[in-house]
C-alpha cells in the first residue's frame, strides 16, 4: 500500500487506514471477536493507521484496538479526547487532558499515545493559546507523541493549521463534502499538516448499498441522529438528506470503472488528492476492511471523472451542505 507522510508526526502511514468508531458503538452491535477479526484483516491488507476515540463505546473501541497492537506492533494509533464531558471550553484544561490521556493509555495498554486529537470541541477551543500550551506539555511529559484536532468546519481547520504544534487535522472529506478542497487542503499541504479524511463514505451512502427501503437499527446513529439530535448532524450522511444522497449516488454509478465497487470508487476519489495523508473508512467485518484497503491499489480516476463528481455535487449536494461546514 502507498505510504504518505502523516503531517508533522514524523511518521508515515498507509493511505487507507481504519476508523474504529463502528467497533465501539453507534453503528449497531459488533461483537468483540468480530471487531478484532476486522482489525486483523485490515492490517493483513496493508493498513498501518487506526483511528479511535475515548468516547467510542466509552472506551470499548480503544480496548479492542489495544488488544490488536499487543499482537501487531508497529501500527500508528490515533485516539481522540474531549467528548465524554459537557462541551464547554472551560473543560479543556491540562488537568483534564492528563486524566483523559491516562484513561486512553490504560485502555490501549501503552505508555505514550501516538497521536491524540481534540474531538470536535467548541469552536473557541481552537483559538485558545492555553489549550495548545497544555497539549505541548503533554508532549513534553511523553504522555503523547503528537497532537492534532478533529473539526466540523473548514474555518476551525484553518485556525488549527496555523498553529505550529498541530500535526494533523481530521475533517469530513468525500464526494459529498467538497468544501475542504477550496482552502483547507491547500493550506495543510503548504504547512505540512496531515489531513485525515473521515466519513469518507458519507456514513455508507457512498457505498451504493442503500435504497429508499433501507432501515437502520435503533442503536445505529444513522437512525437516531438524522437531524443532529445526538451530535453534529454533519457526521451522519455528511449532513446530506438521505433521499438526495441516494439520487446523487445514482448519478455517480455510471462513473465507477469496471472492477471497482462504488465504495472503492469513493475512496479512490479521496486518495487522488495528495494533501490527504490517510482516509479512515470504518468496517464492521473483515470483508469490508479488505475491500476498503484494496482501493489504495486501484488506478487514479481521470480528470473527467473528478469533474463529473464535482458536477453532481454542484447540482444536488452543494445547496444543502456547502455553507454549513
C-alpha positions in Angstrom: 0.0 0.0 0.0 1.2 3.5 -0.7 2.5 5.3 2.4 2.3 9.1 2.9 3.7 11.5 5.5 1.4 11.8 8.5 1.7 15.6 8.8 4.1 16.8 11.5 4.1 13.5 13.4 7.3 12.3 11.9 5.5 9.1 10.9 4.3 7.6 7.6 1.0 5.8 7.2 -0.7 3.6 4.6 -3.0 5.9 2.7 -6.0 3.8 3.7 -6.5 3.4 7.4 -9.3 2.1 9.6 -11.8 4.1 11.5 -12.7 2.2 14.7 -15.9 4.0 15.6 -18.0 1.1 14.3 -16.2 -1.3 16.5 -17.1 0.6 19.6 -20.7 1.8 19.3 -23.4 3.7 17.4 -23.4 1.5 14.3 -25.3 -1.5 15.5 -23.8 -4.3 17.6 -20.4 -5.7 16.6 -19.1 -8.5 18.8 -15.6 -8.2 20.2 -14.2 -11.2 18.3 -15.7 -9.9 15.0 -14.2 -6.5 15.8 -10.7 -7.9 16.4 -11.0 -10.0 13.2 -11.9 -6.9 11.3 -8.9 -5.1 12.6 -6.6 -8.0 11.8 -8.0 -8.3 8.3 -7.3 -4.6 7.8 -3.7 -4.9 9.0 -3.2 -8.0 6.8 -4.3 -5.9 3.8 -1.7 -3.2 4.5 -3.4 -0.8 6.9 -0.9 0.8 9.3 -3.1 3.5 10.8 -6.1 3.1 13.1 -8.3 5.9 14.4 -10.3 5.6 17.6 -11.6 7.7 20.4 -12.2 7.5 24.2 -15.9 8.0 23.7 -16.5 5.2 21.2 -18.3 2.7 23.3 -17.0 4.7 26.4 -13.6 3.1 25.8 -14.6 -0.2 24.3 -13.1 0.7 20.9 -9.8 1.7 22.5 -9.6 -1.5 24.5 -10.2 -3.7 21.4 -7.5 -1.7 19.5 -5.3 -2.2 22.5 -5.6 -6.0 22.0 -4.6 -5.6 18.4 -1.5 -3.6 19.0 -0.2 -6.1 21.5 -0.3 -8.7 18.7 0.7 -6.3 15.9 3.4 -3.9 17.0 4.4 -1.0 14.8 1.0 0.4 14.0 0.1 4.0 14.4 -2.9 4.5 16.6 -4.7 7.9 16.8 -7.2 8.5 19.5 -9.4 11.5 20.4 -10.5 13.2 23.6 -13.0 15.7 24.9 -16.4 14.3 24.1 -17.1 12.5 27.4 -17.8 15.7 29.2 -20.2 18.7 28.7 -19.0 20.7 25.7 -17.8 23.8 27.4 -14.4 25.5 26.6 -13.7 25.5 30.4 -13.3 21.7 30.3 -10.3 21.8 28.1 -7.6 22.1 30.8 -4.3 20.5 31.4 -5.6 18.5 34.4 -8.4 17.1 32.4 -6.2 16.4 29.4 -3.9 14.3 31.7 -6.8 12.4 33.2 -8.3 11.7 29.7 -4.9 10.7 28.4 -4.2 8.4 31.3 -7.5 6.6 30.7 -6.7 6.2 27.0 -3.2 4.9 27.8 -4.7 2.3 30.1 -7.3 1.3 27.5 -4.7 1.0 24.8 -2.0 -0.5 27.0 0.7 2.0 26.0 2.9 4.4 27.9 2.8 7.1 25.1 -0.1 7.7 22.8 1.0 8.0 19.1 -1.4 10.8 18.2 -4.2 12.5 20.3 -6.8 14.7 18.7 -9.2 17.1 20.2 -12.5 15.6 19.4 -14.6 18.3 17.7 -14.5 20.7 20.7 -16.4 24.0 20.9 -15.1 26.4 18.3 -13.5 28.7 20.8 -11.1 25.9 21.9 -9.2 26.1 18.5 -8.1 29.6 19.3 -7.1 29.1 22.9 -3.3 29.5 23.5 -3.8 27.8 26.9 -5.1 24.7 25.1 -2.1 24.4 22.9 0.3 25.1 25.8 -1.4 22.2 27.6 -1.0 19.9 24.6 2.7 20.9 24.3 3.0 20.0 28.0 1.6 16.5 27.3 4.2 16.0 24.6 7.0 17.1 27.0 5.6 14.7 29.6 5.7 11.9 27.0 2.0 11.1 27.6 1.6 11.8 23.8 4.0 11.8 20.9 2.0 14.3 18.8 -1.4 16.1 18.7 -3.9 17.1 16.2 -7.6 18.2 16.0 -10.8 16.8 14.6 -13.0 19.5 13.3 -16.5 20.1 12.0 -15.9 23.3 9.9 -13.3 24.5 7.4 -12.8 27.6 9.5 -11.9 25.5 12.5 -9.4 23.5 10.4 -7.7 26.7 9.1 -7.4 28.0 12.7 -5.7 24.8 13.8 -3.4 24.6 10.7 -1.9 28.0 11.6 -0.7 26.5 15.0 2.9 25.3 14.8 2.3 22.3 17.1 -0.7 20.8 15.3 0.4 17.7 13.5 -2.8 16.7 11.8 -6.3 17.8 11.1 -9.2 15.3 10.8 -12.1 16.6 8.7 -15.0 15.2 6.8 -13.9 15.0 3.1 -15.7 12.9 0.5 -17.6 13.3 -2.8 -20.5 14.8 -0.9 -18.3 17.3 1.1 -16.0 19.2 -1.3 -15.6 22.5 0.6 -12.2 21.4 2.1 -10.8 21.5 -1.4 -11.1 25.3 -1.6 -8.8 26.3 1.3 -8.2 23.6 3.8 -6.3 21.0 1.7 -4.1 23.7 0.1 -3.3 25.3 3.5 -2.5 21.9 5.1 -0.2 20.9 2.2 1.7 24.2 2.4 2.1 24.0 6.2 3.0 20.3 6.3 -0.1 19.4 8.3 -1.6 16.0 7.7 -5.2 15.6 6.6 -7.1 12.6 8.0 -10.2 12.2 5.9 -13.1 10.9 7.9 -16.7 9.9 7.0 -15.3 9.0 3.5 -18.4 7.0 2.5 -20.9 9.5 3.9 -22.0 7.0 6.6 -22.4 4.4 3.9 -24.3 6.4 1.4 -21.4 6.3 -1.0 -21.1 2.5 -0.7 -24.1 2.3 -3.1 -25.7 -0.4 -0.9 -28.7 1.6 0.3 -32.0 2.5 -1.2 -35.3 4.1 -0.2 -36.3 0.9 1.7 -33.2 0.8 3.9 -33.9 0.9 7.6 -31.2 1.3 10.4 -31.4 -0.2 13.9 -32.3 1.9 16.9 -28.7 1.7 18.2 -27.3 3.0 14.8 -26.7 6.7 14.7 -28.0 6.8 11.1 -31.4 6.2 12.7 -31.2 8.5 15.8 -29.0 11.4 14.6 -30.7 12.2 11.3 -31.4 15.8 12.4 -28.4 16.2 14.8 -30.2 15.0 18.0 -27.1 13.4 19.5 -24.2 15.2 17.9 -23.5 17.4 14.8 -25.8 16.4 12.0 -22.9 16.7 9.6 -21.4 13.5 11.0 -24.5 11.5 9.7 -24.6 11.0 5.9 -22.2 14.1 5.8 -25.3 16.2 6.6 -27.0 15.3 3.3 -30.6 14.4 3.2 -30.9 10.7 2.7 -33.1 10.8 -0.4 -30.9 13.4 -2.0 -27.9 11.3 -1.3 -29.5 8.3 -2.9 -30.2 10.4 -6.0 -26.6 11.6 -6.1 -25.3 8.0 -5.9 -27.3 7.0 -8.9 -25.7 9.9 -10.8 -22.3 8.6 -9.7 -22.8 4.9 -10.6 -22.0 5.2 -14.3 -18.6 6.8 -13.4 -17.4 3.7 -11.5 -14.8 1.9 -13.6 -15.3 -1.8 -14.3 -13.8 -4.0 -11.5 -14.2 -1.3 -8.8 -17.0 -1.2 -6.3 -18.9 2.0 -5.6 -17.3 2.2 -2.2 -13.8 1.8 -3.6 -14.6 4.4 -6.2 -15.5 6.9 -3.4 -12.3 6.0 -1.5 -10.1 6.3 -4.6 -11.6 9.7 -5.3 -10.2 10.9 -1.9 -6.9 9.2 -2.3 -6.4 11.0 -5.6 -5.8 14.2 -3.6 -2.2 14.4 -2.5 -2.9 16.6 0.5 -4.7 13.7 2.2 -2.4 11.7 4.4 -4.8 8.9 5.2 -8.5 8.1 4.7 -10.2 6.2 7.5 -13.3 4.2 6.4 -14.9 2.2 9.0 -15.7 -1.5 8.7 -18.0 -3.9 10.5 -16.4 -7.2 9.2 -13.2 -8.4 7.6 -14.6 -8.4 4.1 -15.4 -4.7 4.3 -11.9 -4.0 5.7 -10.2 -5.9 2.9 -12.4 -4.2 0.3 -11.6 -0.7 1.6 -7.9 -1.4 1.8 -7.8 -2.6 -1.8 -8.9 0.8 -3.0 -5.3 2.0 -2.5 -4.0 -0.2 -5.3 -6.6 0.9 -7.8 -5.6 3.3 -10.6 -6.3 7.0 -10.1 -9.5 8.4 -11.5 -9.3 10.7 -14.5 -9.8 14.4 -14.6 -13.0 13.9 -16.4 -14.3 11.7 -13.6 -13.3 14.3 -11.0 -15.1 16.9 -13.0 -18.2 14.8 -13.2 -18.2 14.2 -9.4 -18.0 18.0 -8.9 -20.9 18.5 -11.3 -23.1 16.1 -9.2 -22.1 17.9 -6.1 -22.9 21.2 -7.6 -26.3 20.1 -8.8 -27.6 18.1 -5.8 -25.3 18.4 -2.7 -23.9 21.9 -2.6 -27.2 23.7 -1.7 -27.6 21.5 1.4 -24.1 21.4 2.9 -21.6 23.8 1.4 -22.3 26.8 3.5 -22.8 24.9 6.7 -19.4 23.3 7.3 
